Amino acid sequence: MKFNNIQSCHLGPEISPEQFIPEHFFLYLLKGSMKAFDGQKHYDMVPGDYCIARKNHLIRYTKYKEEGEFEKIIITLDEPFLKRFLERHPVETRPATQRDTFLFIEESRLIKNYIQSLEPYYTGDLQLEESFADIKREELLIILLKSEPELANVFFYFGMPSKIELEAYMNLNFRFNISLERFAFLTGRSLSSFKRDFQKTFGTNPGNWLKKKRLEDAYFRITQQKQKPGDVYLEVGFEDFSHFSFAFKKEFGEAPSKIILRSA
């Protein structure tokens, strides 16, 4: 089914620009393609694909435009909204068994029709009122639970992540550019206990360890995999190229641009 008149739209609270998903959201890809990586698994999406992105997971996206455009629908299913829904529609839940960051939904005519029903609200000057936005979000949630009832175990769990082993988690996820507070939360700790456990585990503080680990990964990618420094710095968790170059030269004695020339 084609949705030629529907453009990118967003219902519910905005999504954080971090490489962290703070609330569940439904994603429908209209135009372009996307690759995502959560530290363990790669995900590919093309037009017509849709999924649930799960809260409290790490994710990195790469978007590819089609004819200069990338169009998507994002509908945030945040905790306050889900709790209000649960008051009106009680649902029995049990611990979720799904572990993936993106949960792809089986193709459904109900979903396609729902996407089509959004079209009148995203053309011309018509604005979607907040009260009506909640109605459309509730409609989507009912459709999703009808299609896949086990999603209730994902949506309606409101607890914090449980405490997990620190060393394995950090070695797997150090490339994600998130705050120490996020790392603490995702490993089931307060910030103070995270820093304390980190010192015991690694013998240094999290900031120093993260910087060194990311620089070592960058050095390997540049010297062994022949990747360009301008492509590497974001992949290993740096935000700014000049900061990356300064830290790289301080650590290894040469700028990354010189090292790649020497190792070519």
N, C-alpha and C positions, 0 to 999 in steps of 0.2 A: 504494500500500500504506500503510495507516494504522498508526502505532505508538503507540496510545493509552496504553500502560502504561510507555513508556520516557520517562524524564526526562533532564535535562541530566546528562552524565557526561563524564569526562575520563580517558583512559588515557595514561600516560607523564608526563614532566616538565611542570610548569605552564608556561603561556605568559606571557611578560613583558607587563606592562600598558603598556609603552611603545608608541609608534606605530612600532614596529620589530618585524619578525618574526625572532627569533634562530634558530629551528629550523623545518623544514618541519612542517606539520600538516594532517591531514585534518579537514575541517569538514562536518558534516551538519546541516542545519537542520530541526528537528522542528516548532517552533511559533513564530509571529511572522514578521517579515521583517527584512531587513538591507540597508543600502546601504553601500558602501565606496568609497574613493577613494585611489589610490596616487600622486597628483601628476600623472598623465597620463590615467588611464582610470577610469571609474566602473563599479562592479559592483553588481548587484542580485541578492538571493537571497530565495526564498520557500520555504515548507515543502516538503520533498522534494528540494531542490537540494543538491548536494554538490560539493566542490572540494578542491584542494590549495592551501594558502597557502604560498608559497615563502619560504624563509629569505633573510635579507639584503635584504629589501625593506621599504619604508615603506608604511604603510597606516593609514587613519583609518576607523573604523566608526561608523555610526549604527544603533542597534537600535530596532525597533518591536515593542511587545508585542501579542499577540493574546489578548483576554480577560484582560488583566493578566499574561500569561505570555510568556516568551521562552525556548524550550528548544532546546538544541543538543548535539551530540556532537562533542567534539574529541579527536583521537588524535594525539599528538605523535610524529613520526618524527625523533627527535634523532640527531645524528651518531654517538655511541657505539653506539646501537642499530643504525643503518644499517651501520656497519662490522662489527658482529657478524653481521648478516644476510649481508653480502657474503662473509664467510669461509665460511659454510655454503652459500651459493648464488652462486657466481661469475657475474658478469654483465659482458659487454663493453659499454663505454660510449664515447661520443664527445661533443664539445662540444654542449651543449643549444642548440636553435634557438628555443625558447619564450622570450618576453620578458615575458609578463603576470605580474602578482603572484598572481592567482587563476587556477588552471588547472582549468576545469570538466571533469568526467569524463562521458563518454557514459553514458546510462542503462544500467544493468546489473542483471540479476536477481541476480547474485552479490553485488553491493553491498547490495541490498535485503535479501537473506537474511542477510547478515552483520550488518546493523543489527538485524534481528529476533533474531539469536542472542545479542545483548548483553542482551536483556530480563531474563533470569533473574538477572543479576548486579546489577541496579540497582532491585530491588524488595525490600521487606521489610528485614530486617537483614543480609542476606548481603553480605559484603565480598569484593571481588575481590583475591585474593592477587597480590603483585608478580610472582611467577614465571608465574602464569597470564596476567597482563596482557601480558607479553612474547609469549606464545603467540598471544594475540588480535591483537596488533600485527603479528606476523609473518604471520598469516593474512590480515590486511587488505593488507599489502604484496604478498603473492603474488597476491592478487586484482587489485590495481591494476596490477601489472606484466603480468599475463595480459590484462587489458582494454586497456591502453595501454603496450606495451613501451618506447616512447620516453621514458616517465617515468624510466627508469633513468638517463638522461643528466642529469636534474634531481636525483634523490635521491643519486646516488653521486659527485657532484662535491664534493670537500672542500677545494678551494682558497679563498684569499681573493679578494675582488673585485679586479679589475685596476685599475690607476691610470687615472683618467679626467679629462677636462677639468673644472676646478673651477668656473669662472664659470657655465657653463650649468647644471650640476647644482645649485648653490646657489640660483640664481635660480628654478629650478623647484621646489625642495624646502624653502625656508626656513620655510614654515609648519608643518612637522612638528616637534613638540615632543620632540626627542631630544637627547642629550648631544653635546658636541663630539667625544668619543671615538667615538661612533657615526658622525658625519659623516666623521670621519677614516677610519674603517674602510671605510665604503661608497664612499669615493672612492679607495681603494687606497693609503692613506698611514698612517704613524705619526702620533700626535698632534703631535709636534714638527714634522714635515715639513708637516703640514696647516696648522698655524699660520703657518709660514714661507711656504708657497706662497700662503696666504690674504692675508697682508700684501702680498706682491708683486702679487697680482691685484687686490685691492680697495683697497689703501692704508690699511687699518685692521685691527683685530683682529676675529676672528669674533664675539665677544660683542657688541661695539658695533654691528657691521654687522647682525647678526640682530635686535637690538632695534629699530634704526632702520627696517629693512626691514619688520618686522612692524607697527610703529606707522604707517608710511606706508600700508600696506595697510589697516589698520584705519580710518585717517582717510578713505580713499577709499570704503570700504564704508559708513561712517556718513554721510558728506556727499553722496556721489553715488548710492549704491544704497539709502540710507535704511534700512540695517539697524540693529537695536538693539545697543547696546554689550554687553549681556548675552549676545547671540548671537555677537558678533564675536570676543571675546577668545580663546575656545578655537579658533576657526577659523584664527586667524592665528598660533597657537603659544604663547600665554600659558597658564599653569596657574591663576593666581589673579586674580580680578577686581579686587581692591583694588590689587594690584601693577600690573596693567594700567592702571587709572585714574590712579595716581600717575605712572607713566612717561608716559602720554598727556598729562597736564596739564603735566608738565615739558617735554615736546617741543613742544607746540602752544599752551601758555598757557591752555588751558581744559580743564575736565573733559569727557569724551566725552558725558555726559548734557546738558551745556549746548550743546555743538556741534550735537547732533542737534535740539534745540529751536530753535536759531537757523537751522538749515538746512531746517527743516520747511516 
